[in-house]
Amino acid sequence: MTLQTQNLSIGYGKNIVQKNLNLSVGEGRLICLIGRNGCGKSTLLRTLAGLQPALCGQVLIDGKNITKLSDYKRSTLLSLVLTDKIEVENLCISDLAALGRYPYTSWNGNLSENDKKIVQNALKQVNLLHLKNKNLSEVSDGEKQRAVIAKALAQDTPLVLLDEPTSHLDLANRIEIMMLLRRLSVKTKKTFILSTHELDLALKMADFIWLMNENGTTTGIPEDLLLSGIFQQSFENQHFNFDTEDGHYRIFQPTGNLKIAVTGENERAKWLKRAFVRCGIIEDKNAEIKIETADNQYIINGRKVSSIEKVLEIL
């Protein structure tokens, strides 16, 4: 399966959000779509899925214009997971996943034995088989999200589009969902394209990044985009910058006049410096106040303390 856009412009009415998009992707890829709010991430996904018309250009799947495909054919080529939370009290996980088989069932919606096997396998892939009879009201948000992904897997399409699949989840579940999508892209050879604000996870998990901003969309593998400086340009702000060494943002707090010299290269020194950044304290190797870091303590001008909290109280 190949997905391509040719000179694609997206938006609403006369409002063009992105234009001249020439994107392409093959099978077995995890693509993360990132950018500021309002740059067109959800609009692009909806256009790729055929839910809204392109303002210009076309979307091609295996060389065929998506607007020329029947609803049935399109439903066998791509599935879509939207960001809306599912609140259906009397629907169990297995029934939700089974909705993915709708394109393949007869008019009465009955599942064949093969359909049931596909649903079971989809639930197994997202580690929900043991909860298949649980109602959605009885499971966590993370489990609900995995159930929605199972529905997309049961639809058995080579392309899966997801609009912020981790937006309602806590940190542990956000990491778990991203790792799950990564594993599935490798194991099933399906292509997953998802919009996300989890920049650090996208850099660690994605095969390719589609970075959208007001000047257009830049694509590439995470490492090349990091080295190019495009992240710094896209998310530049007076209060933070992007650190290309560790792939995280560094926040600038309003600073006062307090300057501290820190010695040591151990774990305690690293987290002490992190605390200084948070509190607006300036690290200066020539400062009069000096803090020595050891394995189990901090020494401030000869005074020994055991925690960063105590250090800050003294300062």
N, C-alpha and C positions, 0 to 999 in steps of 0.2 A: 504494500500500500504506500502510495506517495501522496502527499498533500502539497499543493502549490497555490500561491496567490499571484496574480499577474496584474500589476499596476492597480492594485486594490485601494480604493478610498472608502473609508467608513465614517459613519456619523448619522445624524438625524436631520432630515429635510435639507436645508441649505447649510447646516452646521457640519463642516468637515472636521472630524477629530484627528484622523490620520489619513495620509494620502500616499499614493505611489508605493504601496507595500508589495515587495516581491520576496515572499517567504517560501521556504520549502523544507520538508522534513520527510524522512523515510521511516521504516518500521523499527520497532524496538527502541524508541527514544523517550526520554523524559525531558520535556521542554517546559521551562519556567518563564512565565510572562510577568515581568515586573515593571514598576513605574509608579509615579505619583498618582494620587486620586485624580480622576478626570482625564487621564491621558488616553483612555480608550481600551483598556484591557477587557472589560466585560463586553463592550461593543464589538471588539474583534472576535471574541469567542462566539457571540450570538450570530455574527455574520458568517463565521466559518461553519456554524451549525445550520445555517439557512433559516434562522428564526427572524432575521431582518435583512432587507435587501442591501446590497452593496451600492454605494453612491456612484462608483465607477470601477471598472475592472471586473475580475472574476475570481472565483474560488474553484480549484480543480482537485478532484480526487481521482487518482489513476487516470489523469488526462480528461476527465469528464466534468463539465460544468455542474456544480451542485444544484443550481436552480433548474437544470433540465432533468434532474432525477426525480422519480416518483417518491412519494413519502415512504413507501415500503423499501425501495432500494436504498434510500438515504438512511433509514433506520437500521439497515444491515451493515452500513459502512461506518457510522459514527454514533456514539452515545454522548449524552450531555448530563453533567451533574451541576446543578445550580446551587447558589449559596443559601437559598431559603431553608430555614429549619423545618423539619417535618414534624407535625403535631397531629398524629392520627392515633387515638388511644387504643382502638380495637384492632389495629393492624399488627400482626406479628412480623418478626424479622424475616422469616421464610416467605411469607406472602409478599412482603415488599420486594425482596430479591426476585421473586417469581414474576413480578410485573415487567422485568426486563425481557421476558420471553414473549411479550405481547405481539411483536412483529411476526412471530413464527406460529402462533396458535390459530386455530379455526375461529369461526365467527362466535362460537360460544365460550371461547377463552380457556377451554380445557387443556391441561398440560399432558403431553405424552410422556412415556417413561423416559425417553431421551431428554425431554425438557426438564424433568425432575432431576435427572442426573447432573445436568448442566447447572441447575440452581444449587444443588448440593455441593458441587465442586467450587462454585463461586463463593459460597459461604465458607467452605474450607480454606480457600485461598486468603480470605480476610480474617481467619480465625474466629468465626462466629457460629460454627456448626453446633457447638454445645448450647448456644442460645437461640436456636432457630425457632423455637416455639414461644419465646418471650415476646410480650407486647412491647411496642416501641416506648410506651409510657413507663416501662419497667427497667429500661436500660439507660446507660449514660450517653452523653452527647457524643463521645468518641465512638461508642458502639453503634449509635445511630448513623454516624458518618461512614463507618465501615460497612454498614448495611446498605447505604446508598451506593457506595462503590461496588458492593456485591451485585446490586441491581444492574449497574453498568456492565460488569463482567458477564453477568448472565445474558445480557443482550448480545454478547459475543461479537463485538465490532472491532475492527483493527485500529480504530481511532477513538480515544476517549477524551472529551473536553471537560475540564472541571473549573468552575468559577470560585476561587478562594475556598477550597475544600477544608481548610484548617481554621476558618475565621471564628468559629464558635467554640474552639477547643482550648484546653489548658496546654501548658508547655509540653508535658509528657505525651499527650495525645497528638499534638502538632508534629512532634518528632516521629512518633510511631506511624502516622498517616504518610508522611513524606518518605520514610523508609519503606513502607509498604508499597507505595507507588513505584519507587525505585526498583524494588525486587520484582514487582509484576512486569515492569517494562522489559527486564532482562529475561525473566522466565517465560512469559507469554508471547513476547515479541510484539506486543501491542504498543502503540504510541500514545503517550499521555501528554496533553498540553494543558497546563493549569496556570491560572493567574494567582499570584500570591504576594503578600507583603512580608513574608518570611525570608528576607534577603540572605541572612546567614545560612539558613537551611538550603535555599536555592543554590547558593554557591557551592555547597558541599555535595548536593544530590544530583543536580541537573546535568544532563549531557550537553544541552545548549540553553542559553539565555536569550530571550527576546526582550530587550530593554527599550521601553517606550518613553518618550518625552515629547515636549512641544515641538522639537525639531525633527521628529521622525522616529523610526525604530532601528536600533542597531542589534545585530545578531552575532553570536559567536559562542565559543566555549567559555566557561567562567574565568579561567586563568588568563586567556587573551584579553578579555574585556577588563579584567582587573589591571593588567599591565598597561592597557591603553589609556587609562585615566578617565574612562567614560563614566564610571560610577561616581567619581568625585564631581564631575561636571553635572551629572543628572540630579544628584541629591545634595548639592552644595548648599550650605547654610552657615550663617554666622555663629550658630550655637554648637555645631558639630562638624566633623569631617570624617571621611572614610579612610581607614587605615589599611593600606594595601598589604601590610605585613601579615596581619591576622584575619583580615576579611570582616572586621567589625567597625562600628562607628565609635568615635571618641567624642564625648560631650565636653563642651567648654562651659564651665561654670564661671559666674562672675567672681573675679579674684580680688583679694585684699592685698595687704602688704606683707603678710606673713610668709617668710621663706624658710625652708627646711632643707638640710643636707642629709641624704640617706646613703648609708654604706651597706654593702652586701648585695648579693645576686640570688638570694634564695627565695623560697615561696613566700615567706613572711614579708620580705622587702617588696615583692611584686604587689601583694594585696595592700600593703601600707600605702604605696604610691597610688593605687586605685582609690583608696579612701581620701587621699589628698586631692585628687582630681574632683571627686564628688563634693568635697568641702571647700573647694576654691583655694587650697593652699598651694603655693608655688614651690616646686622642687628646684633647689639651687645648690650645687655642690660647694659653692663658696659661702653659703649662709653661716651665720654665727651659731645657730641652733643645729646641733648634729644628732642624728639618731643612728645607732648601730644596731643592725638586726642579726640575731643569733637564732639557733634552732628553736629555742623555747622561750625567748624573751626579746624585749627591746630595751636598749640602753640610751636614755636621753641625758646627755651631758653628765654621765656617771650614775644616773638613777635608773634602776631596773624595774620594768613593768612587764606584765604577761600578756596583755591584749591590746589590740588596736583601739578599742574603746577607751582604755586608760590613757593611751598616748594622746588621743584627741582631747580628753578631759584636762590633761596637763597643759596642752598647748592653748 
